[in-house]
Amino acid sequence: MAARLIDGRAAAQEVRARVAQEVERFRAATGRAPGLATVLVGEDPASAVYVRSKGKATREAGMESVSHNLSADIGEAELLALVDQLNRDPAIDGILVQLPLPGHIDSAKVIAAIDPAKDVDGFHPINAGKLAIGAADALVPCTPFGCLYLLKQELGSLSGLDAVVIGRSNIVGKPMAMLLLGESCTVTIAHSRTKDLPAVVRRADIVVAAVGRPEMVKGDWLKSSATVIDVGINRVDAGEGKTRLVGDVAFDDAQKVAGAITPVPGGVGPMTIAMLLRNTLVAAHRREGLAEPAGL
Ligand SMILES: Nc1nc2c(c(=O)[nH]1)N[C@@H](CN(C=O)c1ccc(C(=O)N[C@@H](CCC(=O)O)C(=O)O)cc1)CN2
């Protein structure tokens, strides 16, 4: 039987609609809207599309969107000065520096310069540490947070399930593993040096593929009825000068085996932006000393 498709677009719409309702309440309580600043350095076309989508989604949710589009050759000191200015701006609740940054800029230094209370990407070491110790007030990276939302919607409780996360990045793999551990899963983080990866993946009730390699995870690596979350967004040649998007999972074969699976596009990607809005709303509530909206 073919796997159920996990519809990330629909789930993201639900989250965005709930955020928009809560923005109205926030506006009534404070007389202002939550504000998100995006910072884009350079002209990477995919990054430019993502930042535009984030700005549009922010406005559609009723929040203020401020975008800073900077030249690729901006110096690190100038970028740090902008972050400092945004940290001190009372109208800005969330700061997002789009990654990747050009090679001459130290991304870790820029991320560490963001006020952790405005770090709606959840990449600051303070927020990474809070997530690791299970602190309730961590701001959690948007992509893994979106994956967790989809998993809980699909499976309900995750307690006791075997989860394999393929990929160990600070942005997806590691925070994903922490979130799954927080849900009482038995978590394995696999990566390029893992021995016999297919055998490791075959044990899993939950597979999160975040490795950045087109269609690497094959259908016969999966336990039947596994829930598969594909974080990969890889543009590959589709012939005749065209390209198409594929994930890190070989979808056609995987869906014959899995219990449920996210498609690419239309799976995890839209959840990343929905969770960014959620984090901005939460950051704004905390900055105003208001109770956080329940259930988001
Ligand atoms: N500062 C950050 N930089 C980056 C992040 C991030 O969370 N914060 N994540 C990625 C890119 N990203 C958001 O920035 C992102 C990627 C993909 C999607 C998305 O909706 N994808 C669609 C397909 C879009 C397409 O056609 O190209 C989908 O999967 O359906 C949203 C956001 C790296 N940088």
The ligand as an SDF file (V2000), in Angstrom:
LIG
                    3D

 34 36  0  0  0  0  0  0  0  0999 V2000
   18.6350   31.9550    8.3030 N   0  0  0  0  0  0  0  0  0  0  0  0
   18.2160   30.8220    7.7090 C   0  0  0  0  0  0  0  0  0  0  0  0
   18.7930   30.4370    6.5570 N   0  0  0  0  0  0  0  0  0  0  0  0
   18.3630   29.2790    5.9780 C   0  0  0  0  0  0  0  0  0  0  0  0
   17.3070   28.5280    6.5430 C   0  0  0  0  0  0  0  0  0  0  0  0
   16.7380   28.9600    7.7570 C   0  0  0  0  0  0  0  0  0  0  0  0
   15.8230   28.3220    8.3470 O   0  0  0  0  0  0  0  0  0  0  0  0
   17.2040   30.1120    8.2920 N   0  0  0  0  0  0  0  0  0  0  0  0
   16.7990   27.4080    5.8660 N   0  0  0  0  0  0  0  0  0  0  0  0
   17.1710   27.1560    4.4940 C   0  0  0  0  0  0  0  0  0  0  0  0
   16.3290   27.7950    3.4300 C   0  0  0  0  0  0  0  0  0  0  0  0
   14.9250   28.1360    3.7710 N   0  0  0  0  0  0  0  0  0  0  0  0
   14.7080   29.1840    4.5680 C   0  0  0  0  0  0  0  0  0  0  0  0
   15.4890   30.0620    4.7280 O   0  0  0  0  0  0  0  0  0  0  0  0
   13.8210   27.5280    3.0900 C   0  0  0  0  0  0  0  0  0  0  0  0
   13.9920   26.4860    2.2250 C   0  0  0  0  0  0  0  0  0  0  0  0
   12.9000   25.9570    1.5050 C   0  0  0  0  0  0  0  0  0  0  0  0
   11.6350   26.4690    1.6830 C   0  0  0  0  0  0  0  0  0  0  0  0
   10.4740   25.9820    0.8880 C   0  0  0  0  0  0  0  0  0  0  0  0
    9.3510   26.3740    1.1310 O   0  0  0  0  0  0  0  0  0  0  0  0
   10.6970   25.1310   -0.1170 N   0  0  0  0  0  0  0  0  0  0  0  0
    9.6700   24.7060   -1.0200 C   0  0  0  0  0  0  0  0  0  0  0  0
   10.2430   24.6240   -2.4310 C   0  0  0  0  0  0  0  0  0  0  0  0
   10.7380   25.9600   -2.8950 C   0  0  0  0  0  0  0  0  0  0  0  0
   11.3180   25.9070   -4.3000 C   0  0  0  0  0  0  0  0  0  0  0  0
   10.5600   25.6640   -5.2340 O   0  0  0  0  0  0  0  0  0  0  0  0
   12.5300   26.1710   -4.4320 O   0  0  0  0  0  0  0  0  0  0  0  0
    9.1660   23.3310   -0.6240 C   0  0  0  0  0  0  0  0  0  0  0  0
    9.9500   22.5350   -0.0790 O   0  0  0  0  0  0  0  0  0  0  0  0
    7.9940   23.0630   -0.8850 O   0  0  0  0  0  0  0  0  0  0  0  0
   11.4550   27.5100    2.5690 C   0  0  0  0  0  0  0  0  0  0  0  0
   12.5390   28.0340    3.2650 C   0  0  0  0  0  0  0  0  0  0  0  0
   18.6140   27.6110    4.2350 C   0  0  0  0  0  0  0  0  0  0  0  0
   18.9030   28.8730    4.7940 N   0  0  0  0  0  0  0  0  0  0  0  0
  1  2  1  0
  2  3  2  0
  2  8  1  0
  3  4  1  0
  4  5  2  0
  4 34  1  0
  5  6  1  0
  5  9  1  0
  6  7  2  0
  6  8  1  0
  9 10  1  0
 10 11  1  0
 10 33  1  0
 11 12  1  0
 12 13  1  0
 12 15  1  0
 13 14  2  0
 15 16  1  0
 15 32  2  0
 16 17  2  0
 17 18  1  0
 18 19  1  0
 18 31  2  0
 19 20  2  0
 19 21  1  0
 21 22  1  0
 22 23  1  0
 22 28  1  0
 23 24  1  0
 24 25  1  0
 25 26  2  0
 25 27  1  0
 28 29  2  0
 28 30  1  0
 31 32  1  0
 33 34  1  0
M  END
$$$$
